[in-house]
């Protein structure tokens, strides 16, 4: 499960988030913004619009990551 907490500006406290911007989703998932936009265009990641802002629910980001192919090699449980 993806942790839906992001570090604050000073790095001390964390806050629970219910929606992520494209930039935040990329940071949380440890992928590039381009990867997020490609996934949105291909339909493998779902987003919503709030005015002009594109927002991604953490559960949608989790489904996207769960759907990524496993690294070839020795199989591991839970993708770890």
C-alpha positions in Angstrom: 0.0 0.0 0.0 1.3 3.5 -0.9 1.7 5.7 2.1 -0.5 8.8 1.5 1.7 11.1 3.5 4.0 13.8 2.1 6.8 15.5 3.9 6.2 19.2 4.8 8.4 21.9 3.5 10.7 21.8 6.5 10.8 18.0 6.4 9.6 17.6 10.0 6.0 16.7 9.9 3.9 14.7 7.5 0.3 15.2 6.6 -2.3 12.8 5.3 -3.4 13.6 1.7 -6.5 12.5 -0.2 -5.5 13.6 -3.6 -2.2 14.1 -5.3 -1.1 16.5 -8.1 0.8 15.0 -11.0 4.0 16.2 -9.5 3.2 14.7 -6.1 2.1 11.4 -7.6 5.4 11.2 -9.5 7.3 11.9 -6.3 5.4 9.4 -4.2 5.6 6.7 -6.9 9.3 7.5 -7.6 8.7 7.9 -11.3 8.9 10.9 -13.6 6.1 13.3 -14.4 6.3 12.0 -18.0 5.6 8.5 -16.8 2.5 9.8 -15.0 1.3 11.7 -18.0 1.9 8.7 -20.3 -0.1 6.5 -18.0 -2.9 9.0 -17.9 -3.0 9.2 -21.8 -2.9 5.4 -22.1 -5.7 4.9 -19.5 -3.6 2.8 -17.1 -3.9 5.6 -14.5 -7.1 7.5 -13.7 -7.2 11.1 -12.7 -9.9 13.7 -12.0 -10.1 17.4 -12.8 -10.6 20.1 -10.2 -10.9 23.2 -12.4 -7.6 23.2 -14.3 -5.8 21.0 -11.8 -5.3 17.3 -12.5 -5.6 15.3 -9.3 -4.9 11.6 -8.7 -6.4 9.6 -5.9 -3.9 7.5 -3.9 -6.0 4.4 -4.5 -5.7 5.0 -8.3 -2.0 5.5 -8.0 -1.8 2.2 -6.0 -3.7 0.3 -8.8 -1.3 1.8 -11.4 1.7 0.6 -9.5 0.2 -2.8 -8.8 -0.4 -3.2 -12.5 3.2 -2.5 -13.5 5.1 -5.6 -14.7 7.3 -7.4 -12.2 11.0 -7.1 -12.5 12.3 -10.1 -14.4 14.2 -12.5 -12.3 13.5 -14.3 -9.1 9.8 -13.9 -8.3 9.0 -12.2 -5.0 5.9 -12.1 -3.0 4.1 -8.7 -3.0 6.4 -7.1 -5.5 9.1 -6.4 -2.9 
